[in-house]
Amino acid sequence: MAYSILIVDDNAFVRYELRKILEAEPDFDVCGEAENGRDAIKIAENIRPDVIILDLTMPVMNGLDAAHALKNSLPETKLILFSNHGEAFSDCEAQSAGFSAVIPKHRSLSELITTTRQVLGHAAA
């Protein structure tokens, strides 16, 4: 069974690269993309992904506001903050916003894959 993932980032290149890397994993399926928090909420409520990988700084609606709304409408969906500003959040702040994990963008993408599996409750492959 593949886990469904929604990628939310205002940078099209970042979305493309994340899709390429995540879809190389046999247990991941990128089921959608959004460029802002408002679009992410609409898409997520339709496709109900297992995981949403969110940037923080985006136009229209930022990742923090989107996370609050998503945790209310889709409490079973795991949220991962993937941002240049990720290190500014403490674990407590991230959890209160609804994030299961925080990965700064400068970290390796293998860490994002490992963390995604961990928030789903599975050991790294």
ROSE-4610 file (N, C-alpha, C; in Angstrom, 1 decimal, always signed):
// ROSE-4610
residu = [M/M/M/A/A/A/Y/Y/Y/S/S/S/I/I/I/L/L/L/I/I/I/V/V/V/D/D/D/D/D/D/N/N/N/A/A/A/F/F/F/V/V/V/R/R/R/Y/Y/Y/E/E/E/L/L/L/R/R/R/K/K/K/I/I/I/L/L/L/E/E/E/A/A/A/E/E/E/P/P/P/D/D/D/F/F/F/D/D/D/V/V/V/C/C/C/G/G/G/E/E/E/A/A/A/E/E/E/N/N/N/G/G/G/R/R/R/D/D/D/A/A/A/I/I/I/K/K/K/I/I/I/A/A/A/E/E/E/N/N/N/I/I/I/R/R/R/P/P/P/D/D/D/V/V/V/I/I/I/I/I/I/L/L/L/D/D/D/L/L/L/T/T/T/M/M/M/P/P/P/V/V/V/M/M/M/N/N/N/G/G/G/L/L/L/D/D/D/A/A/A/A/A/A/H/H/H/A/A/A/L/L/L/K/K/K/N/N/N/S/S/S/L/L/L/P/P/P/E/E/E/T/T/T/K/K/K/L/L/L/I/I/I/L/L/L/F/F/F/S/S/S/N/N/N/H/H/H/G/G/G/E/E/E/A/A/A/F/F/F/S/S/S/D/D/D/C/C/C/E/E/E/A/A/A/Q/Q/Q/S/S/S/A/A/A/G/G/G/F/F/F/S/S/S/A/A/A/V/V/V/I/I/I/P/P/P/K/K/K/H/H/H/R/R/R/S/S/S/L/L/L/S/S/S/E/E/E/L/L/L/I/I/I/T/T/T/T/T/T/T/T/T/R/R/R/Q/Q/Q/V/V/V/L/L/L/G/G/G/H/H/H/A/A/A/A/A/A/A/A/A]
num = [1/1/1/2/2/2/3/3/3/4/4/4/5/5/5/6/6/6/7/7/7/8/8/8/9/9/9/10/10/10/11/11/11/12/12/12/13/13/13/14/14/14/15/15/15/16/16/16/17/17/17/18/18/18/19/19/19/20/20/20/21/21/21/22/22/22/23/23/23/24/24/24/25/25/25/26/26/26/27/27/27/28/28/28/29/29/29/30/30/30/31/31/31/32/32/32/33/33/33/34/34/34/35/35/35/36/36/36/37/37/37/38/38/38/39/39/39/40/40/40/41/41/41/42/42/42/43/43/43/44/44/44/45/45/45/46/46/46/47/47/47/48/48/48/49/49/49/50/50/50/51/51/51/52/52/52/53/53/53/54/54/54/55/55/55/56/56/56/57/57/57/58/58/58/59/59/59/60/60/60/61/61/61/62/62/62/63/63/63/64/64/64/65/65/65/66/66/66/67/67/67/68/68/68/69/69/69/70/70/70/71/71/71/72/72/72/73/73/73/74/74/74/75/75/75/76/76/76/77/77/77/78/78/78/79/79/79/80/80/80/81/81/81/82/82/82/83/83/83/84/84/84/85/85/85/86/86/86/87/87/87/88/88/88/89/89/89/90/90/90/91/91/91/92/92/92/93/93/93/94/94/94/95/95/95/96/96/96/97/97/97/98/98/98/99/99/99/100/100/100/101/101/101/102/102/102/103/103/103/104/104/104/105/105/105/106/106/106/107/107/107/108/108/108/109/109/109/110/110/110/111/111/111/112/112/112/113/113/113/114/114/114/115/115/115/116/116/116/117/117/117/118/118/118/119/119/119/120/120/120/121/121/121/122/122/122/123/123/123/124/124/124/125/125/125]
x = [+0.8/+0.0/+0.9/+0.6/+1.4/+0.7/+1.5/+0.9/+0.8/-0.3/-0.6/+0.0/+0.6/+1.3/+0.9/+0.6/+0.3/+1.5/+2.0/+3.2/+2.6/+3.0/+2.5/+3.7/+4.0/+5.2/+4.9/+5.2/+5.0/+6.0/+7.1/+8.1/+7.9/+7.6/+7.3/+8.5/+9.7/+10.9/+11.0/+10.7/+10.8/+9.7/+8.5/+7.4/+7.9/+8.4/+8.9/+9.9/+10.9/+12.0/+11.5/+10.6/+10.1/+9.3/+8.5/+7.7/+8.6/+9.6/+10.5/+11.2/+11.6/+12.3/+11.3/+10.2/+9.2/+8.6/+8.4/+7.8/+8.8/+10.1/+11.1/+11.0/+10.2/+10.0/+8.8/+8.9/+7.8/+6.5/+6.7/+5.6/+5.0/+5.4/+4.9/+4.3/+3.1/+2.5/+2.1/+2.7/+2.3/+1.0/+0.0/-1.4/-1.8/-1.0/-1.3/-0.3/-0.4/+0.4/-0.4/+0.1/-0.6/+0.5/+0.2/+1.2/+1.0/-0.1/-0.4/-1.4/-1.5/-2.3/-3.8/-4.3/-5.8/-6.0/-5.2/-5.4/-5.1/-4.2/-3.8/-5.0/-5.8/-6.9/-8.0/-8.3/-9.3/-8.9/-7.6/-7.2/-7.2/-6.7/-6.6/-8.0/-8.9/-10.3/-10.9/-10.5/-10.9/-10.2/-8.9/-8.1/-7.7/-7.9/-7.6/-6.3/-5.2/-3.8/-3.4/-2.5/-2.0/-1.0/-0.3/+0.7/+0.6/+0.8/+1.0/+2.3/+3.1/+4.4/+4.2/+4.4/+4.0/+5.2/+5.3/+6.2/+5.6/+6.3/+5.8/+5.4/+6.3/+6.1/+5.6/+4.3/+3.6/+2.6/+2.3/+1.3/-0.1/-1.1/-2.5/-2.8/-2.2/-2.3/-1.1/-0.4/+0.8/+0.6/+1.7/+1.7/+1.2/+1.4/+1.0/-0.6/-1.1/-2.6/-3.2/-2.6/-3.1/-3.1/-2.0/-1.9/-3.0/-3.3/-4.4/-5.7/-6.0/-7.2/-7.3/-6.1/-6.1/-6.2/-5.7/-5.8/-7.3/-8.0/-9.4/-10.2/-10.0/-10.8/-10.3/-9.0/-8.4/-7.5/-8.0/-7.2/-6.3/-6.7/-5.9/-4.7/-4.7/-3.6/-2.4/-1.3/+0.0/+0.5/+1.0/+1.6/+3.1/+3.9/+5.3/+5.6/+6.3/+6.8/+8.1/+8.2/+9.4/+9.7/+10.6/+10.7/+12.1/+12.5/+13.7/+13.7/+12.5/+12.3/+12.0/+12.1/+11.8/+12.5/+13.7/+14.5/+14.0/+13.2/+12.7/+11.6/+11.1/+10.0/+10.6/+10.1/+10.4/+9.5/+9.8/+8.9/+7.6/+7.5/+6.2/+5.4/+6.0/+5.3/+4.8/+5.6/+5.2/+4.1/+4.1/+3.0/+1.7/+1.8/+0.6/+0.0/+0.8/+0.3/-0.3/+0.0/-0.5/+0.5/+1.7/+2.8/+3.3/+3.4/+4.0/+5.5/+6.1/+7.6/+7.9/+9.2/+9.7/+11.1/+11.2/+12.5/+12.9/+14.0/+14.5/+14.9/+14.7/+15.0/+16.5/+17.3/+18.8/+19.2/+18.4/+18.7/+18.6/+19.1/+19.1/+17.7/+17.4/+16.1/+15.9/+16.9/+16.8/+16.2/+16.5/+15.9/+14.4/+14.0/+12.6/+11.9/+12.5/+11.9/+11.8/+12.8/+12.9/+11.8/+11.7/+10.8/+9.4/+9.1/+7.8/+7.3/+8.2/+7.9/+7.7/+8.5/+8.3/+7.0/+6.5/+5.3/+4.1/+4.3/+3.3/+3.3/+4.3/+4.4/+5.2/+6.0/+6.8/+8.3/+9.0/+10.5/+11.0/+12.1/+12.7/+13.1/+12.8/+13.1/+14.6]
y = [-1.2/+0.0/+1.3/+2.1/+3.4/+4.5/+5.3/+6.4/+7.6/+8.3/+9.4/+10.7/+11.5/+12.7/+13.9/+15.0/+16.3/+17.2/+17.8/+18.7/+20.2/+21.0/+22.4/+23.3/+24.0/+25.0/+26.0/+27.2/+28.2/+28.2/+27.5/+27.3/+26.1/+26.3/+25.2/+24.2/+24.7/+23.9/+22.9/+23.5/+22.7/+21.6/+21.9/+20.9/+19.8/+20.2/+19.2/+18.3/+18.9/+18.0/+17.1/+17.6/+16.8/+15.6/+15.9/+14.9/+13.8/+14.2/+13.3/+12.4/+12.9/+12.2/+11.3/+11.8/+11.0/+9.9/+10.1/+9.1/+8.0/+8.2/+7.2/+6.1/+6.4/+5.5/+4.7/+3.3/+2.5/+2.6/+3.1/+3.2/+4.6/+5.5/+6.9/+7.2/+7.9/+8.3/+9.8/+10.7/+12.1/+12.3/+12.6/+12.6/+14.0/+15.0/+16.4/+17.4/+18.6/+19.7/+21.0/+21.9/+23.2/+24.2/+25.5/+26.5/+27.5/+27.3/+28.1/+27.3/+27.8/+27.1/+27.0/+28.0/+28.0/+26.8/+26.7/+25.7/+24.3/+24.3/+23.0/+22.5/+23.3/+22.9/+22.3/+23.0/+22.6/+21.2/+21.1/+19.8/+18.7/+19.0/+18.0/+17.5/+18.3/+17.9/+17.0/+17.1/+16.2/+14.9/+14.9/+13.7/+13.0/+13.7/+13.2/+12.4/+13.1/+12.4/+11.9/+11.0/+10.5/+11.5/+12.2/+13.2/+14.4/+15.6/+16.8/+17.4/+17.7/+18.4/+19.9/+20.7/+22.1/+23.1/+24.0/+25.2/+26.1/+27.0/+28.0/+29.3/+29.8/+31.1/+31.0/+31.3/+31.2/+32.3/+32.7/+33.8/+33.2/+34.1/+33.8/+33.3/+32.2/+31.6/+30.9/+31.3/+30.6/+29.2/+28.5/+27.1/+27.0/+28.0/+27.9/+28.0/+28.9/+29.1/+27.8/+27.4/+26.2/+24.9/+24.8/+23.7/+23.7/+24.9/+24.9/+24.5/+25.0/+24.6/+23.1/+22.6/+21.2/+20.3/+20.6/+19.7/+19.7/+20.8/+20.8/+19.9/+20.1/+19.4/+17.9/+17.7/+16.4/+15.9/+15.7/+15.4/+14.2/+13.2/+12.0/+12.2/+13.3/+13.5/+14.1/+13.5/+14.0/+15.2/+16.2/+17.4/+17.5/+17.7/+17.9/+19.3/+20.1/+21.4/+21.3/+21.7/+21.6/+23.0/+23.7/+25.1/+25.6/+26.7/+27.4/+28.0/+28.1/+28.7/+27.7/+26.4/+25.3/+25.4/+25.8/+25.8/+26.8/+27.8/+28.8/+28.3/+27.1/+26.5/+25.5/+25.6/+24.6/+23.4/+22.2/+21.1/+21.3/+22.0/+22.3/+23.3/+24.3/+25.2/+24.5/+23.6/+22.9/+21.9/+21.2/+20.3/+21.1/+22.2/+23.0/+23.5/+23.7/+24.2/+23.0/+21.8/+20.6/+19.8/+20.2/+19.5/+18.3/+17.2/+16.0/+16.0/+16.8/+16.9/+18.2/+18.6/+19.8/+19.4/+19.7/+19.5/+20.8/+21.3/+22.5/+22.1/+23.0/+22.7/+22.4/+22.9/+22.7/+21.2/+20.5/+19.1/+18.2/+17.0/+16.1/+15.6/+15.3/+14.8/+13.4/+12.7/+11.4/+11.5/+12.6/+12.9/+13.1/+13.8/+14.0/+12.7/+11.8/+10.5/+9.7/+9.6/+8.9/+9.5/+10.8/+11.4/+11.2/+11.2/+10.9/+9.5/+8.5/+7.2/+7.1/+7.9/+7.9/+8.5/+9.6/+10.1/+9.2/+8.4/+7.4/+6.2/+6.1/+5.0/+3.8/+4.0/+2.9/+3.2/+2.2/+2.3/+2.7/+3.3/+3.7/+2.4/+2.5/+1.3/+1.2]
z = [+0.0/+0.0/+0.0/-0.9/-1.0/-0.2/+0.5/+1.3/+0.4/+0.5/-0.3/+0.4/-0.5/+0.0/-0.8/-0.1/-0.8/-0.5/-1.5/-1.4/-1.5/-0.6/-0.6/-0.4/-1.5/-1.5/-2.7/-2.4/-3.5/-4.6/-4.4/-5.4/-6.3/-7.5/-8.4/-8.6/-8.5/-8.6/-7.4/-6.2/-5.0/-5.1/-5.5/-5.6/-6.6/-7.7/-8.8/-8.2/-7.5/-7.0/-5.9/-5.0/-3.9/-4.5/-5.5/-6.2/-6.8/-7.5/-8.1/-7.1/-6.0/-5.0/-4.2/-3.8/-3.1/-3.9/-5.2/-6.0/-6.4/-6.1/-6.3/-5.2/-4.1/-3.0/-3.3/-3.3/-3.7/-2.8/-1.6/-0.6/-0.6/-1.4/-1.5/-2.8/-2.8/-4.0/-3.8/-4.5/-4.5/-5.2/-4.5/-5.0/-5.4/-5.1/-5.4/-5.0/-5.5/-5.2/-5.0/-4.2/-4.0/-3.8/-4.2/-4.1/-3.0/-2.3/-1.1/-0.1/+1.1/+2.1/+1.7/+1.1/+0.8/-0.2/-1.2/-2.2/-1.6/-0.7/+0.0/+0.8/+1.5/+2.2/+1.3/+0.2/-0.8/-1.3/-1.8/-2.3/-1.3/-0.1/+0.9/+1.3/+1.4/+1.8/+0.7/-0.5/-1.6/-1.6/-1.5/-1.7/-0.3/+0.8/+2.1/+2.2/+2.0/+2.0/+3.3/+3.3/+4.6/+5.2/+4.4/+4.8/+3.9/+4.6/+3.8/+4.2/+3.2/+3.5/+3.1/+4.1/+4.0/+4.2/+3.3/+3.5/+4.5/+5.0/+6.0/+5.3/+4.5/+3.9/+2.5/+2.4/+1.1/+0.9/-0.3/-0.5/-0.2/-0.1/+0.1/+1.5/+1.8/+3.2/+3.5/+4.6/+5.0/+5.6/+5.7/+6.2/+7.6/+8.5/+9.9/+9.9/+9.2/+9.2/+8.5/+7.5/+6.8/+7.7/+8.5/+9.4/+10.5/+11.0/+12.0/+11.4/+10.2/+9.5/+9.1/+8.7/+8.3/+9.5/+10.6/+11.8/+12.2/+12.0/+12.4/+11.4/+10.1/+9.1/+8.8/+9.0/+8.7/+9.8/+11.0/+12.2/+12.0/+11.2/+11.0/+10.0/+9.2/+8.3/+9.0/+8.7/+9.4/+8.6/+9.3/+8.7/+9.0/+8.0/+8.1/+7.7/+8.5/+8.1/+7.5/+6.2/+5.4/+4.9/+5.6/+5.4/+5.7/+5.1/+5.4/+6.8/+7.4/+8.7/+9.7/+9.4/+10.3/+11.6/+11.6/+12.9/+13.9/+13.4/+14.3/+15.2/+14.9/+15.7/+16.7/+17.9/+18.9/+18.6/+19.2/+19.0/+19.6/+20.7/+21.3/+20.4/+19.9/+19.0/+17.7/+17.2/+16.0/+16.3/+17.4/+17.8/+18.0/+18.7/+18.9/+17.7/+16.6/+15.3/+14.5/+15.0/+14.3/+13.5/+13.5/+12.8/+13.6/+12.9/+13.5/+13.5/+12.6/+12.4/+11.7/+12.0/+11.3/+10.7/+9.4/+8.7/+8.0/+8.4/+7.7/+6.2/+5.3/+3.9/+3.6/+4.4/+4.2/+4.6/+5.2/+5.6/+4.4/+4.5/+3.4/+3.1/+1.8/+1.5/+2.0/+2.2/+2.9/+4.3/+4.9/+6.3/+6.1/+5.1/+4.9/+4.6/+3.9/+3.6/+4.9/+5.7/+6.9/+7.9/+8.0/+8.9/+8.4/+7.2/+6.6/+7.1/+6.9/+7.4/+8.9/+9.6/+11.1/+11.5/+10.9/+11.3/+10.9/+9.9/+9.6/+10.5/+11.3/+12.3/+11.7/+10.7/+10.1/+10.2/+10.4/+10.4/+9.0/+9.0/+7.7/+6.9/+5.6/+4.8/+4.4]
